[in-house]
Each structure stands twice: as C-alpha cells, then as structure tokens.
Amino acid sequence: MKFRKKIVAGNWKMNKTLADAENLASAIKLDLAEYREVDVVLCPPFTALKTVGEIISDTHIKLGAQNMHWESSGAFTGEISPSMLRDLFCRYVILGHSERRSIFGETDTMINRKVKAALAANLTPILCVGETLDQRDSGKAGEVVRHQLIAGLEGLKDELKNIVIAYEPVWAIGTGRTATPEQAQDMHAHVRRILCEIAGEETASAIRIQYGGSVKPSNAAEIFRQPDVDGGLIGGASLEARSFVEIVRAAG
Ligand code: PGA
C-alpha cells in the first residue's frame, strides 16, 4: 500500500474573534511548530486568516479557509475569491462542508466549480462528503457519497492527486456521536474505490481521505488506525489547543 502522510485540519467554523484566534494559534504553535509527522492545517474564519497566517508562517503548520467563491473577482457581494486566499498564503480550502450544503444551499454543481477553481489557483481543496442519518438508516449512504463524489469531481482526473477528501457523516457532526472505526473504514474504502473509478488506481491510492464528525482525543487514535483513514477534519475539538494537539499526535 502506498504511504500517505496523515493530515489533520482544524475547522474553527464561525468561532473566535481576532484576539481569541491569536491565542489559539499561538498555543497550537507552541506544541506543533516543529512537528512533521502529520500535516497540520488551521482553518480559521476569513477575518482571522491574516493574523493566524502570520503566527504560523515560520512553522510547518499550514493555513486553510473554510469556503470560497469560484470566480476570480467581480460583483459577488460577500464572497471571497481563490486569489484573495492565495494572497493570505492559504494552502487549503474546505469545500462542500455539509453546513454549506444544508444551511446555505450549495449544490454539487457549485461545489464542482469551486473544486476546479481551487485547483486552478493552486489551493488544495478539502472536499467534504457525507450522508444524513435518514440516508444512512434507509441504506442509501454509499449511494449518496458516490453521487457527491462523482458530481463534485466532474471533469477532473489527474489533478485529483492534489485533493483531500473528508468523509463526514452529517449525523456525527457536532453531535458527540462518532462513526465506529469500522463504519469509517467501510465508507473510506468505498470512497477510495470510487476515486479509483474516476482517476485510476495510482491517483486514488495517493489521495488522502480524512474522517470528520465528533473526533475527540479519546476516539482519534482508533479511527486514525484504520487503513483508509488518512487523518481528520476536526470541528469542536479544534477550538481548544490541548484537545487539537492531542488529536494531531494521535495521528502521528
Ligand atoms: P465536529 O465537526 O468535529 O464538531 O463534529 C467536524 C466538522 O464539521 O468538520
């Protein structure tokens, strides 16, 4: 099996004022500045990108955004473009998070445009996929994730070696209820098979697939030990330095 370096990203969502963000990034930096075993990414809100970016600029920790628009500029009130993120030294961007899909009406077509725009701007997309509880209970989880991947990655093939996928079952996000390691592994293996259909074996085996949904220091190691789980996308537990650092170390 191909070696895939694990990647753990903190999705701060709509949390942290500038002062709070500064404190959190500085505390994480104290512990992880020189840590190279795992790729570490911080995704603060847009308003804190510049500050957090400056704090981590002399470390191995990378900066990511939580969303962006697909156009490079123009009359799109309230939106942020790929080049604006590049300007702030972002390397990653979370796209298609379930909160973007369900609360803000993002469709697979919009997400596909964003993925293409991110890759064109040399940003690594973290494309989120995942089923709701209803979909899982009715046996449709595999089908839903397949559809999200096929539609979200439409028109892309070789470029996909530069992408990260996050499998985040919607029923596990912020609920305290985590997928079991077996449930995660089953879905991650399914995701990799679909990536293989889309982009071929070599590319599929290089793509990192994160698990997200109530990852905590107490359950991280067991989840990360699964062969197709290549790290995590962490929400709640990334808002506190100690728990985030513990999770990162559990991936190492
Ligand atoms: P959670 O969020 O860790 O708080 O469940 C994960 C996410 O939404 O990315």
Residues whose N, C-alpha, C, O or C-beta is under 5 A from the ligand:
A	BS01	PGA	N11 A172 I173 G174 T175 G212 G213 S214 V215 L233 I234 G235 G236 A237
